[in-house]
Amino acid sequence: MRVKIPYSTGYKEIELDDARVKGVLNTGAHEFKADLPQEEIIRRALEHPIHSSKLCIMAKNAKSVLIITSDHTRPVPSMITMPLILQEVRSLNPDVVVKILIATGFHRLSTCDEMVGKFGRELVEKEEIIYHDSRRKENMVYKGNLPSGGELWLNSLIDWADLVIAEGFIEPHFFAGFSGGRKSILPGIAAEKTVLANHCSKFIAHRSARVGILEGNPIHKDMLFAARVAKLKFIMNVAIDEDKRIINVFAGHSEEAHKKGCEFVGQLAGVNDVQADIVITSNGGYPLDQNIYQAVKGMTAAEACAKENGVIIMVAACNDGHGGEAFYEWFANAQSPEAVSERIAQISQEDTIPDQWEAQILARVLLKCKVILVTDMCDPDIIKNMHMLHAATIEEALEMADDIMGKSSSIVVIPDGVGIIVTQN
């Protein structure tokens, strides 16, 4: 069989022996057919919000509206969604002052070109767009303590706004359960100190801090609290297919609409657990495969299907390199993944170090499997310094995996590792 694996803005293909392939695990979004064009799906959702008044009614008497949106690392189709949100906000209140806040979380700031690619030049030049910087303490306001005990500091624009709304998308998330909704606030527009507290080693290791799980998830609990304190009144979250096209929209009450969206995505994303010696996966292509930091997400889906001491072949462009100096140094300065894992486990919540959560999860994956990262856009030395193997093509990676596991070893393919939730049979 020939299988296509998303890579950057295109695909890589490989031919596999049918007898070795135990399964190709695809999200249901792969086959889901929307009943309306994308713009009409959005308009329908705005016309019939979930447990909420219409956005135009909510904005009617507001003097200031803050719209929170994702940064360049998220495939939110803002070129389509944002103009319709702005139209709705201004439909009954054309003079309202609107600011768009880019929820960078703990990521680097987006560039102007990346924002033009996301919103279109006309919108970028016309609207007031502000980049949240979690390290700029002077732009933060203290909002009490999280349920976990960490301090809650948020971008002070939430106090400027009469109405706070957010757009985003919902996908399975490897420790928050699902993306979207409350994540626009925490980590989206939270201060460094708050993100570190929420992403502490104890929570990342928690049995409920896993993909597809919200109930009992301590990270999700903190995020919900932050969204309530920020008075996030309205969200518009989309579900997308493998081509990043909108297949459904959930607009309305920040918690109820998100819950409905998670139910929809969870039903599409669920796949039965199939164990194999070798698992081939990706991060769904651009924009989520721009760096190794983000690629860890797709690796966790492969981790769930890989046998102990198996091999994960991770196909990700990583054209932006490691994605975080602190994340990279955890491995580059360590003798082994075991050393990384042991050190992080000893770090208390108040002493959490930047990017340790991603390092903690990658170390967990590497303790179970060897990882071969397939890319021709990233410096191989970066990959090797992070205790992974490098291959320029999937064919080369498979040859390496066969040398480790044997030429008759079993294979599972997960074309989009960030799009599925592996469930036990």
N, C-alpha and C positions, 0 to 999 in steps of 0.2 A: 504494500500500500504506500501511497505518497501522502504525506501530511504537511500542512502549511503551519508554520509557527510565526506569530507576529514578531516583527523585529523593526525597531525604529518606525519609519512611516510606511514600511512595506512588510514583506514576509521572507522567511527562509524556508526552503522545502527540503525534505529528505525522503528517500525511499527506504521502507523498512520491511523486513521479512514478516509476513502475516503470522507465521507460526510462533513468532516470539512476542507479538504484541498482545497483551492481556486486556487492553482497553484503551480507548481514546475518550477522555473525560471532558466533555464540553458543558459549559453553562447553557441553561435553557434559553438565555438571551440570544444564543447563536441561531435559534430557529424561530424566535418569537416575531410575529408580524404585527406591527402597529396598525390600528384601524383608521388612523388619520395622518396627514402630513405633520411634520414636527411642530410647526407654528400653531396648527390647529389643536394639537394635544396640549400645548402650553395655554392657549386661550381657554380651552375647556376647563383646565384645572383652575385657572384664575377666576373663571366665571362661577365655578362650584367648589369653593375652598372647603377643606376638611375641618370641621369644628371651629369655624372662624368666620368673621365678617369678610366681605370682599376687601382686597387690599386698597382699592380706590376709596372705599368708605373709611377705612382706617387712616388713610393719609389725608383725607379731606380737610381737616382742621389743623394738621401738623404744620409747624413752621420749619422744622428741620427733620430730614430723613437720612438715616445711615443705612446704606446697602452693603452688606459684607459679602465678599465673593472669594473664590479660591484663587490660588496663584498659578504659575505656569506649569507646575508639576501635576495638576489635576485636569482630566479631560472633560471639564464642564464646558458645554458648547455655548459659552457666554456671548458669542457673536450673534446667536439666535435668541437666547434667553434674556440677556440684559436689556436690549431695546424694548422688549415687551413689558418687562418689569417697570422700566422708566416710564413707559407710556401709561401703564396702569396707575402708577404713583401720581403722575401729573394730570391725569384725565379730569379730575374734579378740583385740582389744586395746582394750576400751572405755574404759580409763583413760588412754590415750595423750594427750599434750599436742599439740594441733594449732594451727599458726598459718598463716594464709593471707596470702601476700605478693603485692600487686598490682604486676605488672611494668610499671611506667610507662615504662621506658626513658628517653628524653630528653623525653617529653611532660610537659605540666602534670599535676598531681595530680588524680585523679578526685574528684568531689564525693560526698557521702553519697547524694544523690538519684540520681546516676548509678550508684552501686553497688547501691542498692535496685532500680533498674530492671534491673540485670544479674543480681543474685542472688535478689531477693525480700527483703522486709523481715524476715521471720522469720530467715533465715540471717544477714543483716547484724547483727541484734540479738543473735543467739545466739553467733556465732563471733568469734574474735579476728582481725580484719582489719588488716593493716599496709600502708601505702602506701610503696612504695620511692621515695626522692627522690635522684636521681643527684647532686644538688649538696650533699648532707649528708655531708661527708667523714668526720665522726665516726662514721658508721654503716657505714663500709666497712672491708674487710680486704684487705691486699695479698696477691696470690696468684702473684707472679712476673711474667714477661713473656710477651706473646703471640708467636706465630711471626713476626708482622710487626715485632716489636720494641717495641710499645707496652706500657705497664704495665697489668697486669690487677688492677683493684680491684673487688671484689664486695660486695654487701650481707652484713654480718657474720652474718646469720641462717643462712647456709649452714654456719657453724661451730657454731652452736647445735644444729642438727638432726642427729638420728641418721639420718634418711632424708629425702632431697630428691626431690620429685616435681613434675611440672608438667602442667597442662592447657593446651590451645591449639587452634588450627585451622591447617590447611594450605591455602594458596592460592599462586598464582604471585606472586613478589616481584620488584620491578623492579631490585634490585641484589644481593639475597642469594640469588637463584634461586628459593627457596620460603620461605614463612614457617613457623612451627612449630618443634617440637623444640628445638634448641640456641638459638634466638632468645629463648626464655624467660629464658636466662641473660645472653647478650650480643646485643642491648643491654638486655634486660628488667630485670635487677637489677644492672647494672654502674654504676660511677661515671662521672661526666661525662668525666673524663680518658680513661677506657678507651673510651667510645663515640666520642669525638672521634678517637682514634687509629685505630679500626676503620673509621670512615667518612671517612677522609682522601681528598683529591682524586685521588691516584694510584690508589687502589683503585676509586673510583667510576668513573674513566675506563678501568679495565681491561676488556679485551674479553670476559673471562669473568664480569665482575660484571654479569650481565644476567638477565632473567627466564628461569626454567626451567633455568638452568645452575648446577650444583654443582661438577662436575669442574673443577679449576683455578681456582676462584673464591677469591681471597684473602680476601674478607670472610667467606665460609663457613668457610674454614680456621681463621681466628681464633675464630669462633663455636664450632666443634667443640671446639677446645682449651679454651675457657672452660667449656663444659659438662662436659668431663671433669674439669677441676680442681675444679669445684663439686660433683662427685660426684652429678650428676643421674642417678638410678638408674632412674626409671620415668616415662614420659610417657603421656598420653592425649590424642591429637590427633584432631579431627574434620574431616571433609570435609562441606561444606554446599552446598545448592542455592541458586538465586536468591532463594528465600523465606526463606533463612537456616535451613532445616531440615536436620537431620543425615541424610546419606545413607550415611556409612561412618565407622567409628572405628578408629583404629590405636593400640593400647595395648601397652606393654611396654618393652623395651630402648630407651633414649633415642635411639640412633643407628639401630638396625635397624628399629624401628617407624616412625620418621620417614622412613627410606628407602622403606619400603613405601608409606607415605602419599603421598610425593612421586611415586612411580611411578603410583599411582592417579590423583592429581590431574593429573599431567602428561599422561596419556592422555586425560582428559576435556577438558583445557584447550587442547590443541593445535588450531590452525586454520591453514589455508593462507593465505599472504600474498596479499592483494588490494589493489592500489594504486588510489588515487582522489585527486581534487582536494580533496574535502571529506570529513572523517571526523567522524561524530557519535558521541560516546561518553559514558560516565558513570563514576562510582566505585562503582557497584552500590548506590547509595542509602545510607540510614542503616545503621551508624554511620560508615562510611568516607567519607561526603561531607560531614562536618561542617565542614571547613575547607579552605582552598586548599592548605595543606601536604600533606594526605593526597590531595587531588585530583590532585597531580602523578603519582601512581601510574597512574591511569587514562589520563592524557595520554600516557604512554609507549607504551601499546598502540596508541593512535591515531597516534603518531609513526611507528611501524613500518609503518603502512599509508598514511600521507599522502605524496603526492608532494612533491618539493622545492618550497618556496614555496607550499605548499598551506594549507588552513585546517582547524583542529581546533575543533569545537564541543563544548565540555566542559560537560555538564549535571551540576551539583553544587550542593546547597543552600548550603554554606559559611556556615551560620547562626552558626558560632563564629568567623567572620572569617578572618583569614590563617592562624591556627594557630601563630604563633610570631613574636615581635617581631623577632628577629634575622633570620629568614627573610624577613620583609617588608622590612626595612631594606636587605637586599642589593639589592633592586630599586628601592625608593623613593628611595634615595640614589645610584642609578646612572643614567648617561645612556642606557644601552642594555643589552640582554642580552649583547652582545659584551663590554662592559666588565666585567660580572659574571663571565663565563666566563674572560676573560683574567686577572682578578685572582685568582680561585680556583685556577687552574692553577699559580700561582706559590707557593701556600701549602704548606709542608712538612707532613709527618705530625705532628710535634710541635707545630706552630703552628695546627692545625686549629681553625676558629672554629665555634661552635654553629650548627647548621642549614645550614652551607655545602653539605652534600651535596644537600639538597633544592633549594637555589638552583642548584647546579651542573647538576642534571638538568633543572630548569625552564628554565634558560638554554639548555641544549642543544636542548630542544624548541622554544623561541622562536626560535632561530637557524635552524631548519628551516621553521617554520610560524607563521602568525598563530594566536593562540588566542582564541576567543570564549567567555567563561564565562557560562553561562546560569544565573541565579539571581534570585529575588525575595526572598531572605532575607539578603543581604550588601550592605554599603555599596559602591556602584559605584565610589566614589573609591579604595577599597582595590585593587580589581581594575585600574583604570586606572593607578594608581601603580606597579603591578607589571608594566606594559608589556603588558597584555592588554586585550581589548575586552570590554564588558559588554552582555548582552542579558537582558531579563526573561523572554522566552519562546523556545522553539526556533524558532518561526516567524520571529521578529524576527532571531534569529541566522542563520537560513538566508538571509534577505533580505540581510543584511550580507555573508555569504559569497558569495552570487551576485554582489553588486556587485564583489567582489574577483576571483572566479574565472570569472564568466560564468554565465548562466542555464542553459546546457546542460552545465555541468561535472559530472563524475561524483561519486558519493557512495558511501561505505561506512558502514554502521552497525555499531557494536560496543556492544550494549546494556549490557554489564558489562565495562568496560575492565580491571578488576583480576582478572577471572576467566579470561582467555585468555592463551595463549602463541602469538604469531605465528611461524610457521615458513616458511622459504623453500620455494617449489615445486621 
